[in-house]
Amino acid sequence: MLTVRPAVAEDVTDIVALWRVCGLVVSYNDPEADFRFAKAGACSDVLVAVDEAGGIVGSVMVGHDGHRGWIYYLAAHPAWRGHGVGRRMVRVAEDWLLDRGVAKLQLLVRDTNTKVVGFYEHLGFEVAPRVAMSKWLIKDQ
Ligand SMILES: CC(C)(COP(=O)(O)OP(=O)(O)OC[C@H]1O[C@@H](n2cnc3c(N)ncnc32)[C@H](O)[C@@H]1OP(=O)(O)O)[C@@H](O)C(=O)NCCC(=O)NCCS
């Protein structure tokens, strides 16, 4: 049995450990800062799935920019893969966005992680023919 709830500040160590074991932490991101920034935002949150022992086994960062919804840091602990954690975290992110009137959910998949595309397609996502562009506004983040 899993419970889904918004993360709290005290979860940061366990959440970052989950993100690391799931291969979601890269050199150019500070996961602790990412967590705190999302939690502090009026239009963003981090949601977690917690097992009966209180361990964090799933996560999703969700937010919107006033137009589209986005998810990041979708994670299911390796020991829990294939048990619906990922599906559930996508669903709670969708509900979070629907509650705020956001019509469309988008996400980015790193080109080193394309094996996850089939998962998203299975959940109803489509690969969108877009060129994603980005620019660092603050360096060393
Ligand atoms: C992606 C991830 C969150 C999936 O979590 P999970 O809990 O194993 O997935 P679920 O058990 O909820 O799977 C949901 C459904 O997708 C299907 N599925 C899973 N991976 C799939 C794949 N690669 N291709 C097609 N279908 C897939 C499952 O069979 C399941 O189908 P069903 O619900 O109809 O029976 C997990 O593998 C993970 O944490 N990966 C590392 C982090 C990552 O890459 N995150 C995404 C960053 S963009």
Ligand as a Chemical Component Dictionary entry (heavy atoms), coordinates in Angstrom:
data_LIG
# 
_chem_comp.id                   LIG 
_chem_comp.type                 NON-POLYMER 
_chem_comp.pdbx_formal_charge   0 
_chem_comp.three_letter_code    LIG 
# 
loop_
_chem_comp_atom.comp_id 
_chem_comp_atom.atom_id 
_chem_comp_atom.alt_atom_id 
_chem_comp_atom.type_symbol 
_chem_comp_atom.charge 
_chem_comp_atom.model_Cartn_x 
_chem_comp_atom.model_Cartn_y 
_chem_comp_atom.model_Cartn_z 
_chem_comp_atom.pdbx_ordinal 
LIG C1  C1  C 0 9.866  5.444  -15.800 1  
LIG C2  C2  C 0 9.517  4.875  -14.432 2  
LIG C3  C3  C 0 9.058  6.033  -13.529 3  
LIG C4  C4  C 0 8.373  3.871  -14.589 4  
LIG O1  O1  O 0 7.991  3.473  -13.288 5  
LIG P1  P1  P 0 7.257  2.068  -12.980 6  
LIG O2  O2  O 0 6.672  2.212  -11.629 7  
LIG O3  O3  O 0 8.171  0.927  -13.224 8  
LIG O4  O4  O 0 6.118  2.032  -14.098 9  
LIG P2  P2  P 0 4.653  1.398  -13.905 10 
LIG O5  O5  O 0 4.776  0.095  -13.204 11 
LIG O6  O6  O 0 3.751  2.402  -13.304 12 
LIG O7  O7  O 0 4.233  1.146  -15.419 13 
LIG C5  C5  C 0 3.037  1.677  -15.944 14 
LIG C6  C6  C 0 2.749  0.995  -17.251 15 
LIG O8  O8  O 0 3.760  1.311  -18.224 16 
LIG C7  C7  C 0 4.250  0.112  -18.801 17 
LIG N1  N1  N 0 5.636  0.335  -19.139 18 
LIG C8  C8  C 0 6.665  0.523  -18.309 19 
LIG N2  N2  N 0 7.794  0.762  -18.993 20 
LIG C9  C9  C 0 7.463  0.672  -20.311 21 
LIG C10 C10 C 0 8.195  0.830  -21.524 22 
LIG N3  N3  N 0 9.500  1.126  -21.520 23 
LIG N4  N4  N 0 7.525  0.712  -22.666 24 
LIG C11 C11 C 0 6.202  0.448  -22.689 25 
LIG N5  N5  N 0 5.447  0.304  -21.576 26 
LIG C12 C12 C 0 6.088  0.424  -20.400 27 
LIG C13 C13 C 0 4.052  -0.954 -17.734 28 
LIG O9  O9  O 0 4.008  -2.231 -18.318 29 
LIG C14 C14 C 0 2.729  -0.534 -17.137 30 
LIG O10 O10 O 0 1.659  -0.990 -17.923 31 
LIG P3  P3  P 0 0.199  -1.278 -17.288 32 
LIG O11 O11 O 0 -0.030 -0.274 -16.170 33 
LIG O12 O12 O 0 -0.742 -1.081 -18.419 34 
LIG O13 O13 O 0 0.257  -2.683 -16.769 35 
LIG C15 C15 C 0 10.733 4.133  -13.801 36 
LIG O14 O14 O 0 11.207 3.176  -14.719 37 
LIG C16 C16 C 0 11.885 5.038  -13.410 38 
LIG O15 O15 O 0 11.901 5.579  -12.289 39 
LIG N6  N6  N 0 12.882 5.185  -14.315 40 
LIG C17 C17 C 0 14.081 5.987  -14.003 41 
LIG C18 C18 C 0 13.783 7.450  -13.947 42 
LIG C19 C19 C 0 13.286 7.994  -15.269 43 
LIG O16 O16 O 0 13.791 7.666  -16.328 44 
LIG N7  N7  N 0 12.266 8.892  -15.182 45 
LIG C20 C20 C 0 11.707 9.555  -16.341 46 
LIG C21 C21 C 0 12.510 10.755 -16.691 47 
LIG S1  S1  S 0 11.868 11.535 -18.199 48 
# 
loop_
_chem_comp_bond.comp_id 
_chem_comp_bond.atom_id_1 
_chem_comp_bond.atom_id_2 
_chem_comp_bond.value_order 
_chem_comp_bond.pdbx_ordinal 
LIG C1  C2  SING 1  
LIG C2  C3  SING 2  
LIG C2  C4  SING 3  
LIG C2  C15 SING 4  
LIG C4  O1  SING 5  
LIG O1  P1  SING 6  
LIG P1  O2  DOUB 7  
LIG P1  O3  SING 8  
LIG P1  O4  SING 9  
LIG O4  P2  SING 10 
LIG P2  O5  DOUB 11 
LIG P2  O6  SING 12 
LIG P2  O7  SING 13 
LIG O7  C5  SING 14 
LIG C5  C6  SING 15 
LIG C6  O8  SING 16 
LIG C6  C14 SING 17 
LIG O8  C7  SING 18 
LIG C7  N1  SING 19 
LIG C7  C13 SING 20 
LIG N1  C8  SING 21 
LIG N1  C12 SING 22 
LIG C8  N2  DOUB 23 
LIG N2  C9  SING 24 
LIG C9  C10 SING 25 
LIG C9  C12 DOUB 26 
LIG C10 N3  SING 27 
LIG C10 N4  DOUB 28 
LIG N4  C11 SING 29 
LIG C11 N5  DOUB 30 
LIG N5  C12 SING 31 
LIG C13 O9  SING 32 
LIG C13 C14 SING 33 
LIG C14 O10 SING 34 
LIG O10 P3  SING 35 
LIG P3  O11 DOUB 36 
LIG P3  O12 SING 37 
LIG P3  O13 SING 38 
LIG C15 O14 SING 39 
LIG C15 C16 SING 40 
LIG C16 O15 DOUB 41 
LIG C16 N6  SING 42 
LIG N6  C17 SING 43 
LIG C17 C18 SING 44 
LIG C18 C19 SING 45 
LIG C19 O16 DOUB 46 
LIG C19 N7  SING 47 
LIG N7  C20 SING 48 
LIG C20 C21 SING 49 
LIG C21 S1  SING 50 
# 
